[in-house]
Amino acid sequence: MEKRTEFTSALKNAMKNKDSVKIATMRLILAALKDRDMAVREKGNAEGLDDASILLMLQSMIKQRHESSKTYSDAGRCDLAEREEAEIDIIRSFMPEQLSDSKVGDIIDDIIKDIDAKDIKDMGKIMCVLKKDYAGQVDMGKAGTIARAKLL
């Protein structure tokens, strides 16, 4: 099922179940999607974001909520931190399972062989392949660290 349809269905179900946190989270996801769709359409892509780009958007939303949760926890606002964690769980439910660091390392080894990467200058090519083929399955920050270590 296309991600957009999945989001809309989840919002409808949350409304039926009167799940206020899920309703708010789904509306945030749909608003972010609409905003990014408009930006992409202005650049000439009439289709809007593809599923891989949507997964990257969700990954970004999770990262933002982790940062907010930590900030709230540090400030003693456990209620707000818990809400951020609940939103993370909801967003994560729309993403494929995350690959382990060892699996990511193996994938990066294969990419290095495939594109004949020699040094750190090829880092962008590796990350491009990861984003294209493994969107939503790989933490790009960790993947960048792993790739950098393999290229040095």
CNS distance restraints for C-alpha pairs under 8 A (distance, minus, plus):
assign (resid   1 and name CA) (resid   5 and name CA) 6.79 0.50 0.50
assign (resid   1 and name CA) (resid   6 and name CA) 6.52 0.50 0.50
assign (resid   2 and name CA) (resid   6 and name CA) 6.31 0.50 0.50
assign (resid   2 and name CA) (resid  51 and name CA) 7.43 0.50 0.50
assign (resid   3 and name CA) (resid   7 and name CA) 6.13 0.50 0.50
assign (resid   3 and name CA) (resid  51 and name CA) 6.54 0.50 0.50
assign (resid   3 and name CA) (resid  54 and name CA) 7.69 0.50 0.50
assign (resid   3 and name CA) (resid  94 and name CA) 7.95 0.50 0.50
assign (resid   4 and name CA) (resid   8 and name CA) 6.31 0.50 0.50
assign (resid   5 and name CA) (resid   9 and name CA) 6.10 0.50 0.50
assign (resid   6 and name CA) (resid  10 and name CA) 6.13 0.50 0.50
assign (resid   7 and name CA) (resid  11 and name CA) 6.21 0.50 0.50
assign (resid   7 and name CA) (resid  26 and name CA) 6.66 0.50 0.50
assign (resid   7 and name CA) (resid  29 and name CA) 7.83 0.50 0.50
assign (resid   7 and name CA) (resid  30 and name CA) 7.17 0.50 0.50
assign (resid   8 and name CA) (resid  12 and name CA) 6.31 0.50 0.50
assign (resid   8 and name CA) (resid  26 and name CA) 7.96 0.50 0.50
assign (resid   9 and name CA) (resid  13 and name CA) 6.18 0.50 0.50
assign (resid  10 and name CA) (resid  14 and name CA) 6.05 0.50 0.50
assign (resid  10 and name CA) (resid  26 and name CA) 7.24 0.50 0.50
assign (resid  11 and name CA) (resid  15 and name CA) 6.16 0.50 0.50
assign (resid  11 and name CA) (resid  22 and name CA) 7.39 0.50 0.50
assign (resid  11 and name CA) (resid  23 and name CA) 5.78 0.50 0.50
assign (resid  11 and name CA) (resid  26 and name CA) 5.65 0.50 0.50
assign (resid  11 and name CA) (resid  27 and name CA) 7.36 0.50 0.50
assign (resid  12 and name CA) (resid  16 and name CA) 6.25 0.50 0.50
assign (resid  13 and name CA) (resid  17 and name CA) 6.15 0.50 0.50
assign (resid  14 and name CA) (resid  18 and name CA) 5.82 0.50 0.50
assign (resid  14 and name CA) (resid  19 and name CA) 5.13 0.50 0.50
assign (resid  14 and name CA) (resid  20 and name CA) 7.44 0.50 0.50
assign (resid  14 and name CA) (resid  22 and name CA) 5.96 0.50 0.50
assign (resid  14 and name CA) (resid  23 and name CA) 5.53 0.50 0.50
assign (resid  15 and name CA) (resid  19 and name CA) 6.42 0.50 0.50
assign (resid  15 and name CA) (resid  20 and name CA) 7.74 0.50 0.50
assign (resid  15 and name CA) (resid  23 and name CA) 6.31 0.50 0.50
assign (resid  18 and name CA) (resid  23 and name CA) 7.86 0.50 0.50
assign (resid  19 and name CA) (resid  23 and name CA) 6.10 0.50 0.50
assign (resid  20 and name CA) (resid  24 and name CA) 6.13 0.50 0.50
assign (resid  21 and name CA) (resid  25 and name CA) 6.12 0.50 0.50
assign (resid  21 and name CA) (resid  83 and name CA) 7.65 0.50 0.50
assign (resid  21 and name CA) (resid  86 and name CA) 7.60 0.50 0.50
assign (resid  21 and name CA) (resid  87 and name CA) 7.19 0.50 0.50
assign (resid  22 and name CA) (resid  26 and name CA) 5.94 0.50 0.50
assign (resid  22 and name CA) (resid  87 and name CA) 7.29 0.50 0.50
assign (resid  22 and name CA) (resid  90 and name CA) 6.82 0.50 0.50
assign (resid  23 and name CA) (resid  27 and name CA) 6.17 0.50 0.50
assign (resid  24 and name CA) (resid  28 and name CA) 6.24 0.50 0.50
assign (resid  25 and name CA) (resid  29 and name CA) 6.24 0.50 0.50
assign (resid  25 and name CA) (resid  87 and name CA) 6.05 0.50 0.50
assign (resid  25 and name CA) (resid  90 and name CA) 7.35 0.50 0.50
assign (resid  25 and name CA) (resid  91 and name CA) 7.64 0.50 0.50
assign (resid  26 and name CA) (resid  30 and name CA) 6.12 0.50 0.50
assign (resid  27 and name CA) (resid  31 and name CA) 5.97 0.50 0.50
assign (resid  28 and name CA) (resid  32 and name CA) 6.09 0.50 0.50
assign (resid  29 and name CA) (resid  33 and name CA) 6.09 0.50 0.50
assign (resid  29 and name CA) (resid  58 and name CA) 7.73 0.50 0.50
assign (resid  30 and name CA) (resid  34 and name CA) 6.06 0.50 0.50
assign (resid  31 and name CA) (resid  35 and name CA) 6.11 0.50 0.50
assign (resid  32 and name CA) (resid  36 and name CA) 6.17 0.50 0.50
assign (resid  33 and name CA) (resid  37 and name CA) 5.92 0.50 0.50
assign (resid  33 and name CA) (resid  49 and name CA) 7.88 0.50 0.50
assign (resid  33 and name CA) (resid  54 and name CA) 7.34 0.50 0.50
assign (resid  33 and name CA) (resid  57 and name CA) 7.91 0.50 0.50
assign (resid  34 and name CA) (resid  38 and name CA) 6.21 0.50 0.50
assign (resid  35 and name CA) (resid  39 and name CA) 6.50 0.50 0.50
assign (resid  36 and name CA) (resid  40 and name CA) 6.21 0.50 0.50
assign (resid  36 and name CA) (resid  48 and name CA) 7.82 0.50 0.50
assign (resid  36 and name CA) (resid  49 and name CA) 7.25 0.50 0.50
assign (resid  37 and name CA) (resid  41 and name CA) 6.04 0.50 0.50
assign (resid  37 and name CA) (resid  48 and name CA) 4.59 0.50 0.50
assign (resid  37 and name CA) (resid  49 and name CA) 5.63 0.50 0.50
assign (resid  38 and name CA) (resid  42 and name CA) 6.18 0.50 0.50
assign (resid  38 and name CA) (resid  48 and name CA) 7.16 0.50 0.50
assign (resid  39 and name CA) (resid  43 and name CA) 6.80 0.50 0.50
assign (resid  40 and name CA) (resid  44 and name CA) 6.84 0.50 0.50
assign (resid  40 and name CA) (resid  45 and name CA) 5.77 0.50 0.50
assign (resid  40 and name CA) (resid  46 and name CA) 7.81 0.50 0.50
assign (resid  40 and name CA) (resid  48 and name CA) 5.77 0.50 0.50
assign (resid  40 and name CA) (resid  49 and name CA) 6.89 0.50 0.50
assign (resid  41 and name CA) (resid  45 and name CA) 4.64 0.50 0.50
assign (resid  41 and name CA) (resid  46 and name CA) 5.12 0.50 0.50
assign (resid  41 and name CA) (resid  47 and name CA) 7.21 0.50 0.50
assign (resid  41 and name CA) (resid  48 and name CA) 5.74 0.50 0.50
assign (resid  49 and name CA) (resid  53 and name CA) 5.79 0.50 0.50
assign (resid  49 and name CA) (resid  54 and name CA) 6.33 0.50 0.50
assign (resid  50 and name CA) (resid  54 and name CA) 6.28 0.50 0.50
assign (resid  51 and name CA) (resid  55 and name CA) 6.21 0.50 0.50
assign (resid  52 and name CA) (resid  56 and name CA) 6.43 0.50 0.50
assign (resid  52 and name CA) (resid 131 and name CA) 7.86 0.50 0.50
assign (resid  52 and name CA) (resid 132 and name CA) 6.89 0.50 0.50
assign (resid  52 and name CA) (resid 135 and name CA) 5.38 0.50 0.50
assign (resid  52 and name CA) (resid 136 and name CA) 7.34 0.50 0.50
assign (resid  53 and name CA) (resid  57 and name CA) 6.20 0.50 0.50
assign (resid  53 and name CA) (resid 135 and name CA) 7.41 0.50 0.50
assign (resid  54 and name CA) (resid  58 and name CA) 6.26 0.50 0.50
assign (resid  55 and name CA) (resid  59 and name CA) 6.16 0.50 0.50
assign (resid  55 and name CA) (resid  95 and name CA) 6.63 0.50 0.50
assign (resid  55 and name CA) (resid 135 and name CA) 5.96 0.50 0.50
assign (resid  55 and name CA) (resid 136 and name CA) 4.86 0.50 0.50
assign (resid  56 and name CA) (resid  60 and name CA) 6.21 0.50 0.50
assign (resid  56 and name CA) (resid 135 and name CA) 6.00 0.50 0.50
assign (resid  56 and name CA) (resid 136 and name CA) 5.76 0.50 0.50
assign (resid  57 and name CA) (resid  61 and name CA) 6.26 0.50 0.50
assign (resid  58 and name CA) (resid  62 and name CA) 6.25 0.50 0.50
assign (resid  58 and name CA) (resid  91 and name CA) 6.60 0.50 0.50
assign (resid  58 and name CA) (resid  92 and name CA) 7.73 0.50 0.50
assign (resid  58 and name CA) (resid  95 and name CA) 7.66 0.50 0.50
assign (resid  58 and name CA) (resid 136 and name CA) 7.67 0.50 0.50
assign (resid  59 and name CA) (resid  63 and name CA) 6.32 0.50 0.50
assign (resid  59 and name CA) (resid 136 and name CA) 6.27 0.50 0.50
assign (resid  59 and name CA) (resid 139 and name CA) 7.96 0.50 0.50
assign (resid  60 and name CA) (resid  64 and name CA) 6.27 0.50 0.50
assign (resid  61 and name CA) (resid  65 and name CA) 6.28 0.50 0.50
assign (resid  61 and name CA) (resid  91 and name CA) 7.87 0.50 0.50
assign (resid  62 and name CA) (resid  66 and name CA) 6.20 0.50 0.50
assign (resid  62 and name CA) (resid  88 and name CA) 5.53 0.50 0.50
assign (resid  62 and name CA) (resid  91 and name CA) 6.95 0.50 0.50
assign (resid  62 and name CA) (resid  92 and name CA) 7.45 0.50 0.50
assign (resid  63 and name CA) (resid  67 and name CA) 6.38 0.50 0.50
assign (resid  64 and name CA) (resid  68 and name CA) 6.24 0.50 0.50
assign (resid  65 and name CA) (resid  69 and name CA) 5.90 0.50 0.50
assign (resid  65 and name CA) (resid  84 and name CA) 5.58 0.50 0.50
assign (resid  65 and name CA) (resid  85 and name CA) 7.23 0.50 0.50
assign (resid  65 and name CA) (resid  87 and name CA) 7.57 0.50 0.50
assign (resid  65 and name CA) (resid  88 and name CA) 6.55 0.50 0.50
assign (resid  66 and name CA) (resid  70 and name CA) 6.23 0.50 0.50
assign (resid  66 and name CA) (resid  84 and name CA) 7.27 0.50 0.50
assign (resid  66 and name CA) (resid  85 and name CA) 7.35 0.50 0.50
assign (resid  66 and name CA) (resid  88 and name CA) 7.62 0.50 0.50
assign (resid  67 and name CA) (resid  71 and name CA) 6.25 0.50 0.50
assign (resid  68 and name CA) (resid  72 and name CA) 6.09 0.50 0.50
assign (resid  68 and name CA) (resid  81 and name CA) 7.22 0.50 0.50
assign (resid  68 and name CA) (resid  84 and name CA) 7.01 0.50 0.50
assign (resid  69 and name CA) (resid  73 and name CA) 6.05 0.50 0.50
assign (resid  69 and name CA) (resid  80 and name CA) 7.19 0.50 0.50
assign (resid  69 and name CA) (resid  81 and name CA) 4.29 0.50 0.50
assign (resid  69 and name CA) (resid  82 and name CA) 7.29 0.50 0.50
assign (resid  69 and name CA) (resid  84 and name CA) 5.55 0.50 0.50
assign (resid  69 and name CA) (resid  85 and name CA) 6.74 0.50 0.50
assign (resid  70 and name CA) (resid  74 and name CA) 6.07 0.50 0.50
assign (resid  70 and name CA) (resid  81 and name CA) 7.01 0.50 0.50
assign (resid  71 and name CA) (resid  75 and name CA) 6.24 0.50 0.50
assign (resid  71 and name CA) (resid  81 and name CA) 7.95 0.50 0.50
assign (resid  72 and name CA) (resid  76 and name CA) 6.25 0.50 0.50
assign (resid  72 and name CA) (resid  77 and name CA) 4.98 0.50 0.50
assign (resid  72 and name CA) (resid  78 and name CA) 6.52 0.50 0.50
assign (resid  72 and name CA) (resid  80 and name CA) 6.24 0.50 0.50
assign (resid  72 and name CA) (resid  81 and name CA) 5.25 0.50 0.50
assign (resid  73 and name CA) (resid  77 and name CA) 5.53 0.50 0.50
assign (resid  73 and name CA) (resid  78 and name CA) 5.45 0.50 0.50
assign (resid  73 and name CA) (resid  81 and name CA) 5.75 0.50 0.50
assign (resid  77 and name CA) (resid  81 and name CA) 6.38 0.50 0.50
assign (resid  78 and name CA) (resid  82 and name CA) 5.98 0.50 0.50
assign (resid  79 and name CA) (resid  83 and name CA) 6.43 0.50 0.50
assign (resid  80 and name CA) (resid  84 and name CA) 6.35 0.50 0.50
assign (resid  81 and name CA) (resid  85 and name CA) 6.29 0.50 0.50
assign (resid  82 and name CA) (resid  86 and name CA) 6.17 0.50 0.50
assign (resid  83 and name CA) (resid  87 and name CA) 6.26 0.50 0.50
assign (resid  84 and name CA) (resid  88 and name CA) 6.23 0.50 0.50
assign (resid  85 and name CA) (resid  89 and name CA) 6.38 0.50 0.50
assign (resid  86 and name CA) (resid  90 and name CA) 6.41 0.50 0.50
assign (resid  87 and name CA) (resid  91 and name CA) 6.15 0.50 0.50
assign (resid  88 and name CA) (resid  92 and name CA) 5.90 0.50 0.50
assign (resid  89 and name CA) (resid  93 and name CA) 6.27 0.50 0.50
assign (resid  90 and name CA) (resid  94 and name CA) 7.42 0.50 0.50
assign (resid  91 and name CA) (resid  95 and name CA) 7.30 0.50 0.50
assign (resid  95 and name CA) (resid 136 and name CA) 6.07 0.50 0.50
assign (resid  95 and name CA) (resid 137 and name CA) 7.53 0.50 0.50
assign (resid  96 and name CA) (resid 136 and name CA) 6.35 0.50 0.50
assign (resid  96 and name CA) (resid 137 and name CA) 5.88 0.50 0.50
assign (resid  97 and name CA) (resid 137 and name CA) 6.02 0.50 0.50
assign (resid  98 and name CA) (resid 136 and name CA) 7.24 0.50 0.50
assign (resid  98 and name CA) (resid 137 and name CA) 4.41 0.50 0.50
assign (resid  98 and name CA) (resid 138 and name CA) 5.84 0.50 0.50
assign (resid  98 and name CA) (resid 139 and name CA) 7.73 0.50 0.50
assign (resid  99 and name CA) (resid 103 and name CA) 6.14 0.50 0.50
assign (resid  99 and name CA) (resid 104 and name CA) 6.38 0.50 0.50
assign (resid  99 and name CA) (resid 137 and name CA) 5.66 0.50 0.50
assign (resid  99 and name CA) (resid 138 and name CA) 5.90 0.50 0.50
assign (resid 100 and name CA) (resid 104 and name CA) 6.21 0.50 0.50
assign (resid 101 and name CA) (resid 105 and name CA) 6.09 0.50 0.50
assign (resid 101 and name CA) (resid 142 and name CA) 7.84 0.50 0.50
assign (resid 101 and name CA) (resid 143 and name CA) 7.90 0.50 0.50
assign (resid 102 and name CA) (resid 106 and name CA) 6.32 0.50 0.50
assign (resid 103 and name CA) (resid 107 and name CA) 6.22 0.50 0.50
assign (resid 104 and name CA) (resid 108 and name CA) 6.10 0.50 0.50
assign (resid 104 and name CA) (resid 138 and name CA) 7.19 0.50 0.50
assign (resid 104 and name CA) (resid 143 and name CA) 6.75 0.50 0.50
assign (resid 105 and name CA) (resid 109 and name CA) 6.18 0.50 0.50
assign (resid 105 and name CA) (resid 143 and name CA) 7.72 0.50 0.50
assign (resid 105 and name CA) (resid 146 and name CA) 6.48 0.50 0.50
assign (resid 105 and name CA) (resid 147 and name CA) 7.55 0.50 0.50
assign (resid 106 and name CA) (resid 110 and name CA) 6.35 0.50 0.50
assign (resid 107 and name CA) (resid 111 and name CA) 6.23 0.50 0.50
assign (resid 108 and name CA) (resid 112 and name CA) 6.03 0.50 0.50
assign (resid 108 and name CA) (resid 126 and name CA) 7.28 0.50 0.50
assign (resid 108 and name CA) (resid 146 and name CA) 7.97 0.50 0.50
assign (resid 108 and name CA) (resid 147 and name CA) 6.39 0.50 0.50
assign (resid 109 and name CA) (resid 113 and name CA) 6.36 0.50 0.50
assign (resid 109 and name CA) (resid 150 and name CA) 7.95 0.50 0.50
assign (resid 110 and name CA) (resid 114 and name CA) 6.09 0.50 0.50
assign (resid 111 and name CA) (resid 115 and name CA) 6.06 0.50 0.50
assign (resid 111 and name CA) (resid 116 and name CA) 7.97 0.50 0.50
assign (resid 111 and name CA) (resid 126 and name CA) 6.44 0.50 0.50
assign (resid 111 and name CA) (resid 129 and name CA) 7.57 0.50 0.50
assign (resid 112 and name CA) (resid 116 and name CA) 5.53 0.50 0.50
assign (resid 112 and name CA) (resid 117 and name CA) 4.92 0.50 0.50
assign (resid 112 and name CA) (resid 118 and name CA) 7.85 0.50 0.50
assign (resid 112 and name CA) (resid 126 and name CA) 6.99 0.50 0.50
assign (resid 113 and name CA) (resid 117 and name CA) 6.73 0.50 0.50
assign (resid 115 and name CA) (resid 125 and name CA) 7.95 0.50 0.50
assign (resid 115 and name CA) (resid 126 and name CA) 7.97 0.50 0.50
assign (resid 117 and name CA) (resid 122 and name CA) 5.54 0.50 0.50
assign (resid 117 and name CA) (resid 123 and name CA) 7.99 0.50 0.50
assign (resid 117 and name CA) (resid 151 and name CA) 7.88 0.50 0.50
assign (resid 118 and name CA) (resid 122 and name CA) 6.82 0.50 0.50
assign (resid 118 and name CA) (resid 151 and name CA) 6.87 0.50 0.50
assign (resid 119 and name CA) (resid 123 and name CA) 7.56 0.50 0.50
assign (resid 119 and name CA) (resid 151 and name CA) 5.14 0.50 0.50
assign (resid 119 and name CA) (resid 152 and name CA) 6.59 0.50 0.50
assign (resid 120 and name CA) (resid 148 and name CA) 6.60 0.50 0.50
assign (resid 120 and name CA) (resid 151 and name CA) 5.59 0.50 0.50
assign (resid 120 and name CA) (resid 152 and name CA) 6.65 0.50 0.50
assign (resid 122 and name CA) (resid 126 and name CA) 6.57 0.50 0.50
assign (resid 123 and name CA) (resid 127 and name CA) 6.27 0.50 0.50
assign (resid 123 and name CA) (resid 144 and name CA) 7.91 0.50 0.50
assign (resid 123 and name CA) (resid 147 and name CA) 7.10 0.50 0.50
assign (resid 123 and name CA) (resid 148 and name CA) 7.05 0.50 0.50
assign (resid 123 and name CA) (resid 151 and name CA) 7.93 0.50 0.50
assign (resid 124 and name CA) (resid 128 and name CA) 6.03 0.50 0.50
assign (resid 125 and name CA) (resid 129 and name CA) 6.39 0.50 0.50
assign (resid 126 and name CA) (resid 130 and name CA) 6.32 0.50 0.50
assign (resid 126 and name CA) (resid 147 and name CA) 7.69 0.50 0.50
assign (resid 127 and name CA) (resid 131 and name CA) 6.07 0.50 0.50
assign (resid 127 and name CA) (resid 140 and name CA) 7.72 0.50 0.50
assign (resid 127 and name CA) (resid 143 and name CA) 7.92 0.50 0.50
assign (resid 127 and name CA) (resid 144 and name CA) 7.09 0.50 0.50
assign (resid 128 and name CA) (resid 132 and name CA) 6.15 0.50 0.50
assign (resid 129 and name CA) (resid 133 and name CA) 5.93 0.50 0.50
assign (resid 129 and name CA) (resid 134 and name CA) 7.89 0.50 0.50
assign (resid 130 and name CA) (resid 134 and name CA) 5.22 0.50 0.50
assign (resid 130 and name CA) (resid 135 and name CA) 6.92 0.50 0.50
assign (resid 130 and name CA) (resid 138 and name CA) 7.81 0.50 0.50
assign (resid 131 and name CA) (resid 135 and name CA) 4.95 0.50 0.50
assign (resid 131 and name CA) (resid 140 and name CA) 7.79 0.50 0.50
assign (resid 134 and name CA) (resid 138 and name CA) 6.25 0.50 0.50
assign (resid 138 and name CA) (resid 142 and name CA) 7.99 0.50 0.50
assign (resid 138 and name CA) (resid 143 and name CA) 6.93 0.50 0.50
assign (resid 139 and name CA) (resid 143 and name CA) 6.12 0.50 0.50
assign (resid 140 and name CA) (resid 144 and name CA) 5.93 0.50 0.50
assign (resid 141 and name CA) (resid 145 and name CA) 6.51 0.50 0.50
assign (resid 142 and name CA) (resid 146 and name CA) 6.24 0.50 0.50
assign (resid 143 and name CA) (resid 147 and name CA) 6.00 0.50 0.50
assign (resid 144 and name CA) (resid 148 and name CA) 5.97 0.50 0.50
assign (resid 145 and name CA) (resid 149 and name CA) 6.25 0.50 0.50
assign (resid 146 and name CA) (resid 150 and name CA) 6.36 0.50 0.50
assign (resid 147 and name CA) (resid 151 and name CA) 6.22 0.50 0.50
assign (resid 148 and name CA) (resid 152 and name CA) 6.22 0.50 0.50
